[in-house]
Amino acid sequence: MRSFSLGKQVVALWLLMIVLIIVTLLLFARSNHESVERVNILVSRDLKDFLGEKIKLATNVTAYNLARAIEGAKDDATRRAIVAHMLGNFRYEQDHSGYFFVYQKYTPFYSPNNKGGSGDSDEYLKDKNGVYYMQELYKVLDERWGFCELHLSKALARWRHKRHA
């Protein structure tokens, strides 16, 4: 049995070291990727919970203030005017769409695009995935406070605005 020469042993050792370093780097990269994914999931969940609490607080404060403001109003027209005045300037910065919508069950009482309300029920309006979004919103509100993922298109918003005009 022949033995390896010293040169061949050094080359074999270097190749083994290179393979071990590459395997170690690949394992490190994989572990790092999994850690980053886990952190992203945790941060996303925490951020969603944090934003949900802020939205809940803003919604509750607004609902309380609206209830107090319309408490002495004599009719729906006066209530609508008070609500429109209080909510009319709440707009998103980029597209200026409205923040708050007020409903009496499924019937719009106030929407930023149509201040007077249409009187038509929105109970059977669907998003692009076929979800009845007003029914889904009520279901989420009945079960717990939370988020409801709906996919509304600008076309639906334009259609609703034209329909109510």
Sequence and secondary structure as in RCSB ss.txt:
>XXXX:A:sequence
MRSFSLGKQVVALWLLMIVLIIVTLLLFARSNHESVERVNILVSRDLKDFLGEKIKLATNVTAYNLARAIEGAKD
DATRRAIVAHMLGNFRYEQDHSGYFFVYQKYTPFYSPNNKGGSGDSDEYLKDKNGVYYMQELYKVLDERWGFCEL
HLSKALARWRHKRHA
>XXXX:A:secstr
     HHHHHHHHHHHHHHHHHHHHHHHHHHHHHHHHHHHHHHHHHHHHHHHHHHHHHHHHHHHHHHHHTTT  S
HHHHHHHHHHHHTT B TTT  BS  EEETTEEEEBTTBTT      TT B TTS BHHHHHHHHHHH S     
   HHHHHHHHHHH 
